[in-house]
Amino acid sequence: MQLTGIQGKRALVTGAAGGIGAAVVKLLVQAGAHVVATDHNANHPLEIGPEHTSDVTLLELDVRDSAAVDVLVNEIEDQLGPIDLGINVAGILSTTKVVDTDDASWRNIFAVNTDGVFHVSRALARVMLPRKRGAMVTVSSNAAGIPRQAMAAYAASKAAATMFTRCLGLELAPHGIRCNIVAPGSTLTPMQTGMWADERGAERVIAGLPEQFKTGIPLQKLATPEDVAHSVLFLLSDQASHITMTDLYVDGGATMRA
């Protein structure tokens, strides 16, 4: 199936410099979109191929900064044109037990993973509403739907971002604007591999970690960033035109839920 409704559209992507964000950018430009790729590290090169460099603008953005988000969205609208698609990918991980989590760390996890989604989505909603069109996708996590050992701050922040996106979708649906969530499981990104103690990390994750009460992956493989990005593009496309407020799990069956 050839996805439609993306070619010629302008997309704003956060967390675009690596992992899932970079894969989303790459697939968007291959589908013919004009992408504004943002990250807190705008010096990170994007691997999109020289034939697509003119279709991507890479800008620095700290999604924790509400005013900076508003300024950037307004500048894009004024200088480049209307933003049709918004993808929230920016996120950070915490693997600290609750008793060892200090206040500053807790607040920073929420500032990026939850406040950042709020800041970007609110700014996009304000410019999309008068046009009565647009689509947004928040990349959350399957940890938002199942307890995880030593991941309370991360899981809670992703659960909050997930429910926020669904509530926003309810508000915007009468105006023809769709909001959905993609919830990846273990994915081959630096965030995932950084938790591994040795080269058998992938094997252990796939098999399951009973000492952490974590089930394995029925499909017997980790996701790639492209696996997640393809799901994001589907939810942005015309083929998903009657889908909103959905929470799509892309985790190989690890949480045994849709």
NUTIDO-792651 format. One record per residue: residue in one letter; x, y, z of N, C-alpha, C in turn. Coordinates in pm, whole numbers. Layout:
N
+------+--------+--------+--------+--------+--------+--------+--------+--------+--------+
: type :    npx :    npy :    npz :   capx :   capy :   capz :    cpx :    cpy :    cpz :
+------+--------+--------+--------+--------+--------+--------+--------+--------+--------+
:    A :      X :      Y :      Z :      X :      Y :      Z :      X :      Y :      Z :
...
+------+--------+--------+--------+--------+--------+--------+--------+--------+--------+
//
This chain:
258
+------+--------+--------+--------+--------+--------+--------+--------+--------+--------+
: type :    npx :    npy :    npz :   capx :   capy :   capz :    cpx :    cpy :    cpz :
+------+--------+--------+--------+--------+--------+--------+--------+--------+--------+
:    M :     83 :   -119 :      0 :      0 :      0 :      0 :     87 :    125 :      0 :
:    Q :     62 :    213 :    -93 :    134 :    339 :   -100 :     61 :    442 :    -14 :
:    L :    130 :    495 :     87 :     69 :    595 :    171 :     54 :    726 :     95 :
:    T :    -58 :    792 :    115 :    -83 :    920 :     51 :   -112 :   1026 :    156 :
:    G :   -111 :   1152 :    113 :   -141 :   1261 :    202 :    -22 :   1319 :    274 :
:    I :     98 :   1273 :    239 :    220 :   1323 :    302 :    302 :   1408 :    205 :
:    Q :    300 :   1372 :     79 :    378 :   1446 :    -21 :    335 :   1593 :    -25 :
:    G :    435 :   1680 :    -20 :    410 :   1823 :    -26 :    371 :   1887 :    105 :
:    K :    348 :   1806 :    209 :    310 :   1859 :    339 :    434 :   1905 :    416 :
:    R :    412 :   1996 :    510 :    522 :   2044 :    595 :    507 :   1980 :    732 :
:    A :    616 :   1919 :    782 :    613 :   1847 :    909 :    715 :   1905 :   1005 :
:    L :    677 :   1911 :   1131 :    768 :   1950 :   1239 :    795 :   1827 :   1324 :
:    V :    923 :   1792 :   1339 :    964 :   1674 :   1415 :   1055 :   1719 :   1528 :
:    T :   1026 :   1676 :   1651 :   1118 :   1701 :   1763 :   1199 :   1575 :   1789 :
:    G :   1313 :   1592 :   1855 :   1399 :   1476 :   1883 :   1449 :   1411 :   1756 :
:    A :   1482 :   1493 :   1656 :   1507 :   1443 :   1522 :   1650 :   1399 :   1495 :
:    A :   1740 :   1420 :   1590 :   1882 :   1398 :   1559 :   1926 :   1253 :   1565 :
:    G :   1847 :   1165 :   1623 :   1894 :   1027 :   1633 :   1781 :    930 :   1658 :
:    G :   1810 :    801 :   1642 :   1715 :    696 :   1674 :   1585 :    707 :   1597 :
:    I :   1474 :    700 :   1669 :   1343 :    702 :   1607 :   1318 :    834 :   1536 :
:    G :   1358 :    945 :   1596 :   1336 :   1075 :   1533 :   1401 :   1086 :   1397 :
:    A :   1525 :   1041 :   1386 :   1596 :   1046 :   1258 :   1529 :    958 :   1155 :
:    A :   1479 :    841 :   1198 :   1409 :    751 :   1106 :   1280 :    814 :   1056 :
:    V :   1209 :    884 :   1144 :   1086 :    954 :   1104 :   1117 :   1060 :   1000 :
:    V :   1222 :   1138 :   1024 :   1261 :   1242 :    928 :   1293 :   1180 :    793 :
:    K :   1371 :   1074 :    793 :   1413 :   1010 :    669 :   1293 :    960 :    589 :
:    L :   1199 :    893 :    656 :   1082 :    841 :    585 :    991 :    953 :    538 :
:    L :    981 :   1059 :    614 :    898 :   1172 :    572 :    950 :   1235 :    444 :
:    V :   1081 :   1258 :    438 :   1135 :   1322 :    318 :   1128 :   1227 :    199 :
:    Q :   1144 :   1098 :    224 :   1129 :   1001 :    115 :    986 :    997 :     63 :
:    A :    891 :   1031 :    151 :    750 :   1035 :    111 :    712 :   1169 :     50 :
:    G :    809 :   1261 :     41 :    783 :   1387 :    -27 :    745 :   1503 :     63 :
:    A :    763 :   1488 :    194 :    730 :   1597 :    286 :    845 :   1696 :    296 :
:    H :    812 :   1817 :    337 :    912 :   1919 :    371 :    921 :   1920 :    523 :
:    V :   1040 :   1890 :    576 :   1053 :   1864 :    719 :   1135 :   1970 :    789 :
:    V :   1082 :   2020 :    900 :   1160 :   2099 :    994 :   1197 :   2005 :   1107 :
:    A :   1323 :   1966 :   1111 :   1372 :   1869 :   1209 :   1438 :   1945 :   1323 :
:    T :   1389 :   1924 :   1445 :   1442 :   1997 :   1559 :   1500 :   1901 :   1662 :
:    D :   1599 :   1951 :   1734 :   1661 :   1872 :   1840 :   1735 :   1969 :   1931 :
:    H :   1763 :   1926 :   2053 :   1843 :   2010 :   2142 :   1986 :   2019 :   2092 :
:    N :   2028 :   1924 :   2007 :   2161 :   1924 :   1946 :   2147 :   1935 :   1796 :
:    A :   2141 :   2058 :   1746 :   2121 :   2079 :   1603 :   2248 :   2057 :   1522 :
:    N :   2360 :   2027 :   1589 :   2486 :   2001 :   1517 :   2499 :   1855 :   1476 :
:    H :   2405 :   1771 :   1519 :   2410 :   1629 :   1487 :   2369 :   1610 :   1340 :
:    P :   2454 :   1547 :   1258 :   2419 :   1530 :   1117 :   2303 :   1433 :   1097 :
:    L :   2214 :   1465 :   1003 :   2103 :   1377 :    970 :   2141 :   1291 :    850 :
:    E :   2121 :   1161 :    864 :   2155 :   1068 :    756 :   2033 :   1047 :    666 :
:    I :   2011 :   1142 :    576 :   1892 :   1135 :    491 :   1926 :   1122 :    343 :
:    G :   2054 :   1130 :    310 :   2094 :   1122 :    170 :   2098 :   1261 :    106 :
:    P :   2198 :   1286 :     23 :   2215 :   1420 :    -36 :   2098 :   1464 :   -123 :
:    E :   2024 :   1367 :   -179 :   1913 :   1404 :   -267 :   1796 :   1464 :   -192 :
:    H :   1799 :   1453 :    -58 :   1686 :   1504 :     20 :   1723 :   1623 :    109 :
:    T :   1847 :   1668 :    103 :   1890 :   1773 :    197 :   1811 :   1902 :    180 :
:    S :   1764 :   1931 :     61 :   1688 :   2054 :     40 :   1548 :   2046 :    100 :
:    D :   1505 :   1925 :    137 :   1371 :   1906 :    193 :   1370 :   1911 :    345 :
:    V :   1487 :   1932 :    408 :   1495 :   1931 :    554 :   1563 :   2057 :    604 :
:    T :   1503 :   2117 :    705 :   1563 :   2228 :    778 :   1588 :   2181 :    920 :
:    L :   1714 :   2180 :    964 :   1749 :   2133 :   1098 :   1770 :   2254 :   1189 :
:    L :   1691 :   2259 :   1297 :   1697 :   2373 :   1389 :   1711 :   2324 :   1532 :
:    E :   1773 :   2405 :   1616 :   1786 :   2371 :   1757 :   1659 :   2409 :   1831 :
:    L :   1614 :   2320 :   1920 :   1495 :   2348 :   2000 :   1501 :   2271 :   2130 :
:    D :   1479 :   2342 :   2239 :   1464 :   2280 :   2370 :   1314 :   2277 :   2399 :
:    V :   1255 :   2159 :   2390 :   1109 :   2150 :   2404 :   1063 :   2185 :   2546 :
:    R :   1154 :   2194 :   2639 :   1117 :   2235 :   2775 :   1083 :   2383 :   2781 :
:    D :   1128 :   2458 :   2684 :   1112 :   2604 :   2681 :    986 :   2641 :   2604 :
:    S :    880 :   2669 :   2674 :    751 :   2698 :   2612 :    759 :   2816 :   2516 :
:    A :    825 :   2924 :   2559 :    834 :   3044 :   2474 :    912 :   3015 :   2347 :
:    A :   1020 :   2935 :   2357 :   1101 :   2902 :   2239 :   1020 :   2819 :   2141 :
:    V :    937 :   2730 :   2191 :    852 :   2649 :   2103 :    754 :   2739 :   2028 :
:    D :    690 :   2830 :   2100 :    594 :   2920 :   2035 :    661 :   3006 :   1928 :
:    V :    779 :   3058 :   1958 :    851 :   3141 :   1862 :    885 :   3060 :   1737 :
:    L :    935 :   2938 :   1756 :    976 :   2856 :   1642 :    857 :   2823 :   1554 :
:    V :    746 :   2782 :   1613 :    628 :   2747 :   1533 :    579 :   2868 :   1454 :
:    N :    578 :   2984 :   1517 :    533 :   3104 :   1446 :    630 :   3143 :   1335 :
:    E :    760 :   3125 :   1359 :    858 :   3156 :   1255 :    843 :   3062 :   1136 :
:    I :    822 :   2934 :   1163 :    801 :   2838 :   1053 :    679 :   2878 :    971 :
:    E :    572 :   2909 :   1040 :    448 :   2947 :    973 :    468 :   3073 :    888 :
:    D :    543 :   3170 :    940 :    562 :   3297 :    869 :    661 :   3286 :    754 :
:    Q :    767 :   3206 :    774 :    877 :   3205 :    677 :    873 :   3087 :    581 :
:    L :    819 :   2975 :    624 :    819 :   2855 :    539 :    679 :   2816 :    492 :
:    G :    581 :   2842 :    573 :    445 :   2806 :    537 :    377 :   2723 :    644 :
:    P :    251 :   2688 :    622 :    172 :   2617 :    723 :    230 :   2480 :    760 :
:    I :    225 :   2450 :    888 :    267 :   2319 :    937 :    146 :   2226 :    933 :
:    D :    158 :   2118 :    859 :     48 :   2023 :    842 :     57 :   1905 :    937 :
:    L :    180 :   1868 :    973 :    204 :   1746 :   1050 :    298 :   1776 :   1166 :
:    G :    268 :   1721 :   1282 :    355 :   1739 :   1398 :    387 :   1606 :   1463 :
:    I :    515 :   1581 :   1488 :    556 :   1453 :   1547 :    644 :   1480 :   1669 :
:    N :    595 :   1440 :   1786 :    669 :   1455 :   1911 :    753 :   1330 :   1936 :
:    V :    884 :   1342 :   1920 :    971 :   1228 :   1946 :   1068 :   1256 :   2061 :
:    A :   1098 :   1382 :   2088 :   1197 :   1417 :   2190 :   1163 :   1349 :   2323 :
:    G :   1262 :   1284 :   2381 :   1240 :   1216 :   2508 :   1371 :   1175 :   2572 :
:    I :   1369 :   1159 :   2702 :   1487 :   1113 :   2776 :   1445 :   1000 :   2868 :
:    L :   1542 :    918 :   2906 :   1518 :    798 :   2985 :   1567 :    816 :   3128 :
:    S :   1499 :    751 :   3220 :   1547 :    741 :   3358 :   1535 :    597 :   3402 :
:    T :   1641 :    541 :   3460 :   1638 :    404 :   3511 :   1676 :    402 :   3659 :
:    T :   1627 :    502 :   3730 :   1656 :    515 :   3872 :   1536 :    471 :   3955 :
:    K :   1560 :    395 :   4060 :   1451 :    355 :   4148 :   1392 :    478 :   4217 :
:    V :   1266 :    464 :   4256 :   1195 :    579 :   4314 :   1269 :    636 :   4434 :
:    V :   1316 :    551 :   4523 :   1381 :    600 :   4645 :   1512 :    673 :   4615 :
:    D :   1567 :    650 :   4497 :   1693 :    715 :   4459 :   1672 :    831 :   4363 :
:    T :   1549 :    860 :   4328 :   1519 :    968 :   4233 :   1505 :   1100 :   4307 :
:    D :   1589 :   1196 :   4273 :   1577 :   1327 :   4339 :   1476 :   1414 :   4266 :
:    D :   1438 :   1522 :   4328 :   1334 :   1609 :   4275 :   1372 :   1666 :   4139 :
:    A :   1497 :   1707 :   4124 :   1540 :   1770 :   3999 :   1532 :   1671 :   3883 :
:    S :   1571 :   1546 :   3906 :   1565 :   1445 :   3801 :   1421 :   1417 :   3760 :
:    W :   1333 :   1404 :   3860 :   1191 :   1381 :   3832 :   1134 :   1493 :   3746 :
:    R :   1163 :   1617 :   3785 :   1108 :   1731 :   3713 :   1164 :   1739 :   3571 :
:    N :   1292 :   1704 :   3554 :   1351 :   1712 :   3421 :   1293 :   1607 :   3327 :
:    I :   1268 :   1486 :   3378 :   1204 :   1382 :   3295 :   1068 :   1431 :   3246 :
:    F :    990 :   1488 :   3335 :    859 :   1538 :   3297 :    870 :   1661 :   3208 :
:    A :    972 :   1744 :   3231 :    989 :   1865 :   3150 :   1010 :   1831 :   3003 :
:    V :   1085 :   1724 :   2976 :   1109 :   1684 :   2837 :    996 :   1597 :   2784 :
:    N :    965 :   1490 :   2856 :    874 :   1388 :   2803 :    727 :   1428 :   2805 :
:    T :    689 :   1511 :   2900 :    548 :   1550 :   2913 :    528 :   1697 :   2878 :
:    D :    600 :   1786 :   2946 :    584 :   1929 :   2916 :    620 :   1958 :   2771 :
:    G :    723 :   1891 :   2720 :    764 :   1915 :   2581 :    654 :   1880 :   2484 :
:    V :    586 :   1767 :   2507 :    473 :   1728 :   2421 :    361 :   1831 :   2432 :
:    F :    334 :   1878 :   2552 :    233 :   1981 :   2573 :    269 :   2109 :   2499 :
:    H :    392 :   2157 :   2517 :    433 :   2282 :   2453 :    420 :   2277 :   2301 :
:    V :    473 :   2170 :   2242 :    473 :   2159 :   2096 :    331 :   2138 :   2043 :
:    S :    257 :   2049 :   2107 :    122 :   2018 :   2059 :     29 :   2138 :   2073 :
:    R :     42 :   2211 :   2183 :    -42 :   2331 :   2201 :    -11 :   2435 :   2094 :
:    A :    117 :   2457 :   2068 :    155 :   2556 :   1966 :    102 :   2515 :   1829 :
:    L :    110 :   2385 :   1798 :     61 :   2338 :   1669 :    -91 :   2345 :   1662 :
:    A :   -158 :   2312 :   1771 :   -304 :   2319 :   1772 :   -352 :   2461 :   1744 :
:    R :   -282 :   2559 :   1798 :   -323 :   2698 :   1779 :   -315 :   2743 :   1634 :
:    V :   -218 :   2690 :   1559 :   -208 :   2730 :   1419 :   -290 :   2640 :   1327 :
:    M :   -315 :   2517 :   1371 :   -394 :   2425 :   1289 :   -544 :   2453 :   1299 :
:    L :   -590 :   2497 :   1414 :   -733 :   2515 :   1437 :   -801 :   2606 :   1333 :
:    P :   -744 :   2723 :   1302 :   -812 :   2808 :   1204 :   -822 :   2744 :   1065 :
:    R :   -728 :   2653 :   1034 :   -729 :   2589 :    902 :   -817 :   2464 :    900 :
:    K :   -848 :   2413 :   1020 :   -931 :   2292 :   1035 :   -872 :   2172 :    960 :
:    R :   -742 :   2157 :    976 :   -677 :   2039 :    920 :   -542 :   2020 :    991 :
:    G :   -492 :   1896 :    984 :   -362 :   1865 :   1044 :   -365 :   1731 :   1114 :
:    A :   -247 :   1682 :   1146 :   -234 :   1554 :   1217 :   -110 :   1559 :   1305 :
:    M :   -121 :   1502 :   1423 :     -8 :   1494 :   1515 :      8 :   1351 :   1565 :
:    V :    131 :   1313 :   1590 :    162 :   1183 :   1650 :    263 :   1205 :   1763 :
:    T :    234 :   1149 :   1877 :    328 :   1149 :   1989 :    391 :   1011 :   2000 :
:    V :    523 :   1006 :   1999 :    593 :    880 :   2022 :    609 :    865 :   2173 :
:    S :    533 :    773 :   2230 :    534 :    750 :   2373 :    618 :    625 :   2403 :
:    S :    564 :    530 :   2476 :    637 :    407 :   2510 :    537 :    305 :   2563 :
:    N :    569 :    177 :   2542 :    482 :     76 :   2603 :    496 :     77 :   2755 :
:    A :    600 :    142 :   2806 :    615 :    157 :   2951 :    505 :    244 :   3010 :
:    A :    433 :    319 :   2924 :    321 :    399 :   2971 :    203 :    313 :   3012 :
:    G :    203 :    186 :   2969 :     88 :    100 :   2994 :    117 :    -20 :   3081 :
:    I :    241 :    -30 :   3131 :    275 :   -147 :   3215 :    385 :   -105 :   3313 :
:    P :    377 :   -147 :   3439 :    480 :   -109 :   3536 :    617 :   -164 :   3495 :
:    R :    721 :    -84 :   3519 :    858 :   -125 :   3490 :    946 :   -100 :   3613 :
:    Q :   1036 :   -193 :   3638 :   1131 :   -177 :   3747 :   1225 :    -61 :   3717 :
:    A :   1247 :     24 :   3816 :   1342 :    135 :   3809 :   1315 :    229 :   3691 :
:    M :   1188 :    241 :   3654 :   1152 :    331 :   3544 :   1027 :    413 :   3577 :
:    A :   1002 :    436 :   3705 :    878 :    503 :   3745 :    865 :    642 :   3684 :
:    A :    971 :    720 :   3688 :    964 :    856 :   3635 :    940 :    855 :   3484 :
:    Y :   1013 :    770 :   3414 :    998 :    760 :   3269 :    858 :    712 :   3232 :
:    A :    814 :    603 :   3296 :    683 :    547 :   3264 :    571 :    645 :   3295 :
:    A :    581 :    712 :   3408 :    477 :    809 :   3447 :    473 :    927 :   3350 :
:    S :    591 :    973 :   3307 :    594 :   1086 :   3214 :    536 :   1048 :   3079 :
:    K :    561 :    925 :   3035 :    508 :    879 :   2906 :    357 :    853 :   2917 :
:    A :    312 :    803 :   3032 :    168 :    783 :   3051 :     95 :    917 :   3047 :
:    A :    154 :   1019 :   3107 :     94 :   1152 :   3105 :     90 :   1208 :   2964 :
:    A :    199 :   1191 :   2889 :    201 :   1240 :   2751 :    100 :   1168 :   2665 :
:    T :     82 :   1039 :   2690 :    -15 :    960 :   2615 :   -157 :   1010 :   2638 :
:    M :   -196 :   1026 :   2765 :   -332 :   1071 :   2794 :   -353 :   1215 :   2750 :
:    F :   -250 :   1299 :   2762 :   -263 :   1436 :   2711 :   -295 :   1434 :   2563 :
:    T :   -223 :   1352 :   2486 :   -243 :   1348 :   2341 :   -383 :   1298 :   2307 :
:    R :   -433 :   1202 :   2381 :   -569 :   1153 :   2356 :   -672 :   1261 :   2388 :
:    C :   -653 :   1332 :   2498 :   -746 :   1440 :   2533 :   -741 :   1552 :   2429 :
:    L :   -621 :   1585 :   2383 :   -608 :   1686 :   2278 :   -680 :   1639 :   2152 :
:    G :   -666 :   1511 :   2120 :   -735 :   1456 :   2004 :   -885 :   1471 :   2014 :
:    L :   -939 :   1455 :   2136 :  -1083 :   1471 :   2156 :  -1125 :   1616 :   2132 :
:    E :  -1044 :   1710 :   2178 :  -1075 :   1851 :   2159 :  -1067 :   1892 :   2011 :
:    L :   -971 :   1835 :   1940 :   -946 :   1880 :   1802 :  -1023 :   1803 :   1697 :
:    A :  -1077 :   1687 :   1732 :  -1147 :   1604 :   1634 :  -1260 :   1678 :   1562 :
:    P :  -1343 :   1757 :   1631 :  -1450 :   1828 :   1559 :  -1399 :   1928 :   1456 :
:    H :  -1269 :   1960 :   1464 :  -1209 :   2056 :   1372 :  -1127 :   1986 :   1262 :
:    G :  -1140 :   1854 :   1253 :  -1072 :   1780 :   1147 :   -925 :   1755 :   1171 :
:    I :   -880 :   1769 :   1296 :   -738 :   1750 :   1329 :   -726 :   1621 :   1411 :
:    R :   -635 :   1533 :   1368 :   -620 :   1403 :   1432 :   -495 :   1398 :   1519 :
:    C :   -507 :   1332 :   1636 :   -395 :   1317 :   1727 :   -386 :   1171 :   1771 :
:    N :   -271 :   1109 :   1749 :   -252 :    968 :   1782 :   -120 :    945 :   1853 :
:    I :   -105 :    825 :   1905 :     15 :    787 :   1979 :     73 :    659 :   1922 :
:    V :    205 :    653 :   1911 :    276 :    528 :   1882 :    357 :    494 :   2006 :
:    A :    340 :    372 :   2056 :    407 :    330 :   2180 :    507 :    219 :   2150 :
:    P :    633 :    253 :   2127 :    733 :    149 :   2098 :    770 :     71 :   2223 :
:    G :    816 :    -51 :   2199 :    880 :   -127 :   2304 :   1030 :   -116 :   2287 :
:    S :   1103 :   -221 :   2319 :   1249 :   -220 :   2308 :   1289 :   -203 :   2162 :
:    T :   1363 :    -96 :   2136 :   1400 :    -57 :   2000 :   1550 :    -35 :   1993 :
:    L :   1611 :    -73 :   1883 :   1756 :    -62 :   1868 :   1799 :     83 :   1850 :
:    T :   1806 :    152 :   1961 :   1853 :    291 :   1964 :   1956 :    302 :   2076 :
:    P :   2034 :    410 :   2080 :   2129 :    429 :   2191 :   2061 :    429 :   2328 :
:    M :   1935 :    475 :   2335 :   1864 :    472 :   2462 :   1849 :    329 :   2514 :
:    Q :   1823 :    236 :   2422 :   1807 :     96 :   2458 :   1942 :     30 :   2488 :
:    T :   2035 :     42 :   2397 :   2163 :    -26 :   2414 :   2242 :     29 :   2531 :
:    G :   2214 :    154 :   2569 :   2283 :    212 :   2684 :   2247 :    144 :   2815 :
:    M :   2138 :     66 :   2816 :   2097 :     -7 :   2938 :   2159 :   -146 :   2947 :
:    W :   2228 :   -189 :   2839 :   2281 :   -325 :   2837 :   2417 :   -333 :   2904 :
:    A :   2437 :   -439 :   2979 :   2564 :   -459 :   3050 :   2671 :   -519 :   2960 :
:    D :   2629 :   -596 :   2856 :   2725 :   -662 :   2768 :   2659 :   -692 :   2635 :
:    E :   2730 :   -769 :   2551 :   2683 :   -797 :   2415 :   2561 :   -889 :   2412 :
:    R :   2524 :   -945 :   2526 :   2406 :  -1032 :   2532 :   2280 :   -955 :   2571 :
:    G :   2288 :   -825 :   2569 :   2175 :   -743 :   2610 :   2050 :   -769 :   2529 :
:    A :   2064 :   -775 :   2397 :   1948 :   -797 :   2311 :   1886 :   -933 :   2339 :
:    E :   1971 :  -1034 :   2355 :   1923 :  -1169 :   2382 :   1840 :  -1173 :   2510 :
:    R :   1886 :  -1104 :   2613 :   1815 :  -1104 :   2741 :   1680 :  -1032 :   2729 :
:    V :   1679 :   -920 :   2659 :   1554 :   -844 :   2643 :   1451 :   -928 :   2568 :
:    I :   1495 :   -995 :   2462 :   1403 :  -1077 :   2382 :   1349 :  -1194 :   2463 :
:    A :   1433 :  -1255 :   2543 :   1392 :  -1370 :   2624 :   1303 :  -1329 :   2741 :
:    G :   1322 :  -1207 :   2789 :   1249 :  -1161 :   2906 :   1339 :  -1155 :   3027 :
:    L :   1303 :  -1070 :   3123 :   1384 :  -1051 :   3242 :   1297 :  -1077 :   3365 :
:    P :   1285 :  -1203 :   3404 :   1194 :  -1237 :   3514 :   1231 :  -1168 :   3645 :
:    E :   1360 :  -1142 :   3665 :   1399 :  -1075 :   3789 :   1347 :   -932 :   3795 :
:    Q :   1308 :   -877 :   3678 :   1248 :   -744 :   3670 :   1098 :   -752 :   3640 :
:    F :   1043 :   -872 :   3641 :    902 :   -894 :   3610 :    868 :   -842 :   3470 :
:    K :    962 :   -857 :   3379 :    944 :   -808 :   3242 :    932 :   -926 :   3146 :
:    T :    823 :   -930 :   3070 :    804 :  -1037 :   2972 :    897 :  -1017 :   2854 :
:    G :    917 :  -1125 :   2779 :    999 :  -1118 :   2659 :    919 :  -1066 :   2540 :
:    I :    977 :  -1080 :   2422 :    915 :  -1030 :   2299 :    872 :  -1149 :   2215 :
:    P :    741 :  -1173 :   2201 :    695 :  -1289 :   2125 :    748 :  -1296 :   1982 :
:    L :    767 :  -1184 :   1916 :    819 :  -1187 :   1780 :    968 :  -1218 :   1773 :
:    Q :   1032 :  -1230 :   1890 :   1172 :  -1275 :   1897 :   1270 :  -1181 :   1830 :
:    K :   1239 :  -1052 :   1832 :   1334 :   -954 :   1778 :   1303 :   -817 :   1836 :
:    L :   1405 :   -733 :   1837 :   1386 :   -595 :   1877 :   1332 :   -516 :   1758 :
:    A :   1263 :   -408 :   1788 :   1220 :   -318 :   1681 :   1339 :   -240 :   1629 :
:    T :   1332 :   -198 :   1505 :   1427 :   -101 :   1451 :   1360 :     36 :   1456 :
:    P :   1436 :    144 :   1452 :   1374 :    276 :   1445 :   1279 :    289 :   1327 :
:    E :   1311 :    222 :   1217 :   1225 :    228 :   1099 :   1090 :    160 :   1123 :
:    D :   1088 :     53 :   1204 :    962 :    -12 :   1238 :    867 :     88 :   1303 :
:    V :    920 :    166 :   1395 :    839 :    265 :   1465 :    801 :    379 :   1371 :
:    A :    898 :    424 :   1291 :    873 :    535 :   1201 :    765 :    503 :   1098 :
:    H :    763 :    380 :   1048 :    659 :    341 :    953 :    520 :    352 :   1016 :
:    S :    509 :    318 :   1142 :    381 :    330 :   1211 :    341 :    476 :   1227 :
:    V :    439 :    561 :   1255 :    413 :    704 :   1265 :    360 :    757 :   1132 :
:    L :    426 :    721 :   1023 :    383 :    771 :    892 :    243 :    722 :    857 :
:    F :    212 :    598 :    891 :     76 :    549 :    864 :    -27 :    637 :    933 :
:    L :     -4 :    670 :   1060 :   -101 :    749 :   1134 :   -110 :    893 :   1085 :
:    L :     -8 :    940 :   1015 :    -11 :   1073 :    956 :    -79 :   1074 :    819 :
:    S :    -91 :    958 :    759 :   -133 :    949 :    619 :   -284 :    954 :    602 :
:    D :   -326 :    969 :    477 :   -469 :    965 :    445 :   -530 :    830 :    476 :
:    Q :   -448 :    724 :    473 :   -500 :    591 :    500 :   -547 :    577 :    646 :
:    A :   -505 :    670 :    731 :   -549 :    670 :    871 :   -645 :    786 :    897 :
:    S :   -714 :    831 :    793 :   -796 :    953 :    804 :   -913 :    941 :    901 :
:    H :   -951 :    818 :    938 :  -1061 :    801 :   1034 :  -1009 :    746 :   1167 :
:    I :   -880 :    766 :   1192 :   -819 :    719 :   1317 :   -771 :    839 :   1398 :
:    T :   -819 :    852 :   1519 :   -769 :    954 :   1610 :   -783 :    904 :   1753 :
:    M :   -698 :    955 :   1841 :   -694 :    919 :   1983 :   -651 :    774 :   2006 :
:    T :   -594 :    710 :   1904 :   -552 :    570 :   1921 :   -412 :    564 :   1981 :
:    D :   -383 :    454 :   2048 :   -253 :    430 :   2111 :   -200 :    299 :   2053 :
:    L :   -114 :    312 :   1952 :    -67 :    196 :   1876 :     63 :    142 :   1935 :
:    Y :     55 :     19 :   1988 :    173 :    -44 :   2047 :    255 :   -112 :   1937 :
:    V :    384 :    -78 :   1932 :    477 :   -135 :   1833 :    589 :   -199 :   1914 :
:    D :    560 :   -316 :   1971 :    655 :   -376 :   2065 :    671 :   -526 :   2047 :
:    G :    633 :   -577 :   1929 :    649 :   -720 :   1905 :    565 :   -809 :   1993 :
:    G :    461 :   -751 :   2056 :    374 :   -828 :   2143 :    421 :   -833 :   2287 :
:    A :    522 :   -755 :   2322 :    582 :   -766 :   2455 :    483 :   -737 :   2568 :
:    T :    396 :   -640 :   2550 :    299 :   -608 :   2654 :    166 :   -678 :   2634 :
:    M :    156 :   -753 :   2523 :     36 :   -832 :   2493 :    -90 :   -747 :   2491 :
:    R :    -78 :   -627 :   2436 :   -194 :   -539 :   2421 :   -180 :   -461 :   2292 :
:    A :   -293 :   -411 :   2241 :   -291 :   -336 :   2115 :   -266 :   -190 :   2141 :
+------+--------+--------+--------+--------+--------+--------+--------+--------+--------+
//
